[in-house]
Each structure stands twice: as structure tokens, then as C-alpha cells.
């Protein structure tokens, strides 16, 4: 995943994470029709860019055959993973230099990729295949991640131990929040308050799911 999202799109994602708006203020990037700010996204599998989609376009892409292998609808299910197995040694083996990261399967490159949010945008971290395989073995629910459009989001910052399986656009909302509010070298008080609100909102909206679950559940 490259840092290909534009600054304006990141700003919109940050706003969407902070407040729900019902007014029509944007246009679908697939058909050009007006749509509300609360809408779905599709992922361009070649450029790795998110594109805003109105309800009719979302319904059109809401099956595997749609999109011609170019676009993929980002799902809307979100799980809070319970009893997730990831200790400090396993985290170090993943080679993530900070305490927040998201992981997803890239179908084009046929591998799992790891990124962490930073003030400069999403930044890739080289992921050890053996370390990911061990994490997947310990938490079978990870095998259910839909390639490209779902991710494991891990938050270990400031003593937190939060793990979510969620739509990948939520990871970009977190990136957008950090980019919009980061100040100085440590981020400042405001960004940590916004990060806390982001994860608090995720906790409220997500459903609990055992990390050792193996049966796929769809919304």
C-alpha cells in the first residue's frame, strides 16, 4: 500500500472518523452522482487508492464477480478480537518500529503487508513471513481476512492491547486522524485525544469475536 491517498481525501477521512454527517456533500467517484458523507468505498486494486461510492454503485460491486478484477468493495463488518494472542516477543518479531500497525493480504503481490500510521501517511514495514505465520496459527480468525479490503489493526500504544479485524478504510481513517492532528516530535496532547476517540468509537461499533474462531461470519 503506497501513500497514494491525496491530502484532501485524508482530511475527509479524518472528518468522517470524528463526526457523522447526513447532508449530501460529496459525489460518487464512480458515477458522479451526489451522495451523503457517510458512504462506502471501493479499492482500486492496481493503484491501491480508495474511491468513494454511492449506494447504487456499492450494491453493484457487492459481489465477487463485480469490478472486473479492478475494483473491490470494502466490506462494512468490524470485529473486536477477544483473547488475541500477541505477546511482546511476537510483536518484536513482526519488526514494527512503533506501537500501532495494520496488516492485510495484497492479492496482486500475493503476500501479507504491514503498515503503520505516521504523520507522513501510511508507512510500510518489512514483515517477516515466519512471524506472520506464527501469529496466524495462534489466531485462526486472521485466515478469514478478505484479501486487499480487510485488515488486522493492532494498537499497543501507551499500554493498550487492542486488536480489530475491520475494513481497510478504517485504517486509513486512523492515518488521517494522526496526520491531521500530529504536532512536533511526540504528536502533542490533541493527537492522543483524537486517537483515543478513534479507538473508543471502534470499540462501540465493532462486535466481539474470539481470535481462535474459524467459522466465517458475514454481516
BELLINFEN-V91130 format. One record per pair of residues at least 6 apart in sequence whose C-alpha atoms are under 8 Angstrom apart, sorted by the first residue. I is the first residue (numbers start at 0). J is the second residue. Records with the same first field share a line. If there is no record, write none. Layout:
# BELLINFEN-V91130
I=J  J
This chain:
# BELLINFEN-V91130
0=47  112  114  121  123
1=47  121  122  123
2=120  121  122
3=46  47  48
4=48  49
9=171  172  174  175
10=175  176  179
12=171  172  175  176
13=172  173  175  176  179
15=36  37  172
16=172  173  176  197
17=196  197
19=36  37
20=35  36  37
21=35  36  37
22=35  36
23=33  34  35  36
24=33  34  35  36
25=33  34  35  36
26=32  33  34  51  53
27=33  34  50  51  52  53
28=50  51  52
29=50  51  52  56
30=56
32=53
33=53
34=53  54
35=53
38=51  52  53  54
39=51  52  53  54  57  72  73
40=49  50  51  52  57  72  73  168
41=49  50  51  52  57  70  71  72  73
42=48  49  50  70  71  72  73  147  148
43=49  50  69  70  71
44=68  69  70  71  107  147
45=69  107
49=168
57=72
59=65
60=66  70  71  72
61=72
63=71
65=71
71=148
72=148
73=148  149  166  167  168
74=148  149  166
75=165  166  218
76=165  166  205  217  218
77=163  164  165  166  204  205  206
78=163  164  165  205  206  207  208
79=161  162  163  164  202  205  206  207  208
80=161  162  163  164  207  208  209  210
81=162  207  208  209  210
82=209  210
83=138  162  209  210  211
84=134  137  138  210
85=134
89=130  134
92=127  130
93=126  127  130  131
94=124  125  126  127
95=115  124  126
96=124
97=115
98=153  154  155  156
99=115  116  152  153  154  155  156
100=113  114  115  116  152  153  154
101=113  114  115  150  151  152  153  170
102=111  112  113  114  150  151  152
103=111  112  113  144  146  147  148  149  150  151
104=110  111  112  144  145  146  147  150
105=111  112  146  147
106=146  147
111=126  128
112=123  124  125  126
113=123  124  125  126
114=121  122  123  124
115=121  122  123  124
116=122  173  174  177
117=174  177  178
118=174  177  178  179  181
119=178
120=174  175  178
121=171  174
135=141  142
137=211
138=210  211  212
139=210  211  212  213
140=209  210  211  212  213
141=151  164  210
142=213
143=213  215
144=150  151  164
147=167
148=166  167  168
149=164  165  166  167
150=163  164  165  166  167  170
151=162  163  164  165
152=162  163  164  165  170
153=160  161  162  163
154=160  161  162
155=161
173=194  197
176=190  193  194
177=190  193  194
180=186  189  190  193
181=187  189  190
182=190
